[in-house]
Amino acid sequence: MSSFLDIVSVTKTYHNGREGVLALDNVSLSLGEGDFLSVVGPSGAGKSTLLHIMGGLDSPTQGKVVFKGADIYGLKDKNLSTWRGETVGFVFQFYHLIEELNVLENITIAAFPRGKRKSSLKTARELLQYLGIEKRQHFFPSQLSGGERQKVALARALINDPQLLLCDEPTGNLDKDSQGIIIQLLKQLNKERKKTIVIVTHNLELAAVAKRIININGGIISA
């Protein structure tokens, strides 16, 4: 397994007035292509901060994030945005769907680059079929169950065929049955579609699905 994403000596400090809050403390981590990693730890341990820095959402105070030999935070803002849109898919606990848009629109709005409406609609319908909710394509988020909403969020994350899928508590807002469905889908995405997946979770059943588990506490990781 070749390394394609390296977190190199990353520290992240947030400032609240004059006081600094250390979220990550000299963290280093390597991901291989096709890897499946779970990050577990208590609330406030730095899990989400690590995920956001991996995905180009939040820059480190110190250190590097190297993707296939290039430091992503050495890119200009426009190029970083392009990298993020082409390379990374994000799935969050609370879905972040737009209530005024139907399922198909919520998925295709994330299509990158803009302007490929015809091809993105075809891809969105294929994803909905893969996820088993093709009959919901014209429904609005308020008409969906929690599990269906998370499937839509997964489809939106996959619309640009990202190499890296980052999931922040993807089962945290779901009932037991829906949790099981999302867990199986993530396993399939890793095995069948060769997606490199990182999950931040408190759900030990979900964490156990991954090929590797790391613990983080106080901004420091351990195997």
C-alpha positions in Angstrom: 0.0 0.0 0.0 1.6 3.2 -1.2 1.4 6.3 1.0 -0.6 9.1 -0.7 -1.6 11.4 2.2 0.9 12.3 4.9 0.2 14.4 8.0 3.6 15.7 9.0 4.3 17.2 12.5 1.0 19.0 12.5 0.1 21.3 15.4 -3.1 23.4 15.5 -3.7 26.1 18.1 -6.9 28.1 18.3 -6.8 31.5 20.0 -9.5 32.8 22.3 -8.4 36.3 23.0 -4.9 36.0 24.4 -5.4 32.4 25.4 -4.3 29.6 23.1 -6.1 26.3 22.9 -4.0 23.4 21.6 -6.1 21.1 19.5 -3.4 19.0 17.8 0.1 18.5 19.2 2.8 17.5 16.7 0.7 14.9 15.0 2.1 12.7 12.2 0.1 10.1 10.3 0.3 8.4 6.9 -2.5 7.1 4.8 -2.1 4.6 1.9 -4.3 4.5 -1.1 -7.3 2.3 -0.3 -6.8 2.7 3.5 -9.7 2.7 5.9 -8.9 4.5 9.1 -11.1 5.2 12.2 -10.1 7.9 14.6 -11.6 7.5 18.1 -11.3 9.6 21.3 -13.3 11.7 23.7 -15.1 14.9 22.8 -12.6 17.8 22.4 -9.7 15.4 21.8 -8.9 16.9 18.3 -10.6 14.3 16.1 -12.7 16.7 14.0 -9.8 19.2 13.8 -7.6 16.5 12.4 -10.2 15.5 9.8 -10.7 19.1 8.7 -7.0 19.7 8.3 -6.7 16.4 6.3 -9.4 17.7 3.9 -8.1 21.2 3.3 -10.8 22.9 5.4 -8.6 24.2 8.2 -4.9 25.0 7.9 -2.4 23.8 10.5 -0.5 26.3 12.7 2.6 24.3 12.0 3.4 21.2 9.9 2.4 19.9 6.5 -0.3 17.9 4.8 1.3 16.2 1.8 -0.9 14.7 -0.9 1.1 12.7 -3.5 4.2 14.7 -2.9 2.7 18.2 -2.7 1.9 20.2 0.4 -1.7 21.2 0.0 -1.3 24.2 2.3 1.4 25.5 0.1 -1.2 26.0 -2.7 -2.9 29.3 -3.4 -6.4 29.5 -2.0 -8.0 29.0 -5.4 -5.9 25.9 -6.1 -6.5 24.5 -2.7 -10.3 24.9 -3.3 -9.9 23.1 -6.6 -7.9 20.3 -5.0 -10.5 19.9 -2.2 -13.4 19.8 -4.7 -11.8 17.2 -6.9 -10.1 15.0 -4.3 -12.1 15.0 -1.1 -15.7 14.0 -0.2 -17.1 15.1 3.2 -19.9 13.4 5.2 -21.1 15.0 8.4 -23.2 13.9 11.3 -26.1 16.3 10.6 -26.2 15.8 6.8 -26.0 19.6 5.8 -28.7 19.1 3.1 -30.4 22.2 1.7 -34.1 21.9 2.7 -35.3 23.9 -0.3 -33.7 21.5 -2.8 -34.8 18.0 -3.7 -32.5 14.9 -3.4 -31.2 15.1 -6.9 -30.5 18.9 -6.6 -28.8 18.4 -3.2 -26.4 15.9 -4.8 -25.6 17.7 -8.1 -25.0 21.1 -6.4 -21.7 19.7 -5.3 -20.7 18.6 -8.9 -17.2 19.9 -9.7 -16.4 21.6 -12.0 -19.6 23.6 -12.4 -21.4 23.4 -15.7 -21.5 19.6 -16.1 -25.2 19.3 -15.3 -26.0 16.5 -17.7 -23.2 14.2 -16.7 -23.7 15.0 -13.0 -27.4 14.2 -13.2 -26.5 10.8 -14.7 -23.9 10.1 -12.0 -26.3 11.2 -9.3 -28.9 8.8 -10.5 -26.4 6.0 -10.6 -25.3 6.8 -7.0 -28.9 6.8 -5.8 -29.4 3.4 -7.4 -26.2 2.1 -5.8 -27.3 3.4 -2.4 -30.8 2.0 -2.9 -32.8 5.3 -2.8 -33.4 6.0 -6.5 -37.1 6.3 -5.8 -36.4 9.3 -3.5 -34.7 11.5 -6.1 -37.5 14.1 -6.2 -38.2 14.1 -2.5 -37.1 16.9 -0.2 -35.0 16.4 2.9 -38.0 16.9 5.2 -39.7 13.8 3.5 -36.7 11.5 4.2 -35.7 9.4 7.2 -32.4 10.0 8.9 -30.8 7.0 7.2 -32.1 8.3 3.8 -30.7 11.7 4.5 -27.3 10.3 5.3 -27.4 8.3 2.1 -28.1 11.5 0.2 -25.1 13.1 2.0 -23.0 10.1 0.9 -24.1 10.5 -2.7 -23.3 14.2 -2.6 -19.8 13.4 -1.2 -19.2 10.9 -4.0 -20.5 12.9 -7.0 -17.1 14.1 -8.0 -15.6 10.6 -7.6 -13.2 11.7 -4.8 -10.1 9.7 -3.9 -10.5 10.5 -0.2 -13.8 10.2 1.8 -13.8 12.0 5.2 -16.6 11.2 7.6 -17.3 13.0 10.8 -19.6 10.9 13.1 -21.6 9.6 10.0 -23.8 7.4 12.2 -24.0 9.7 15.2 -27.6 11.0 14.4 -29.1 7.7 13.3 -31.1 4.9 14.8 -29.6 1.4 15.2 -30.9 0.0 11.9 -29.8 3.0 9.9 -26.4 2.9 11.6 -25.9 -0.7 10.3 -26.9 0.3 6.8 -24.4 3.2 6.7 -21.7 1.0 8.1 -22.2 -1.6 5.4 -22.2 1.1 2.7 -18.9 2.5 3.9 -17.4 -1.0 3.9 -18.6 -1.5 0.3 -17.2 1.9 -0.8 -13.8 0.9 0.5 -13.8 -2.6 -0.9 -15.7 -2.2 -4.2 -14.9 1.4 -5.1 -11.4 1.5 -3.5 -12.2 4.7 -1.7 -9.7 5.8 1.0 -11.8 6.5 4.0 -11.2 8.2 7.3 -13.9 8.1 10.0 -14.1 10.1 13.2 -16.5 8.3 15.5 -17.6 7.5 19.0 -19.3 4.4 17.6 -17.0 1.5 18.4 -19.0 -0.8 16.1 -18.3 1.5 13.2 -14.7 2.0 14.2 -14.1 -1.7 14.2 -15.0 -1.9 10.5 -11.9 0.0 9.6 -8.6 -1.6 8.7 -6.8 0.6 11.3 -7.9 2.4 14.4 -6.0 5.2 16.1 -6.9 6.9 19.4 -6.5 10.7 19.9 -6.6 12.4 23.3 -5.4 15.9 24.1 -4.4 16.4 20.5 -2.0 13.5 20.6 -2.5 10.2 18.7 -1.6 6.7 19.6 -2.1 3.4 17.8 
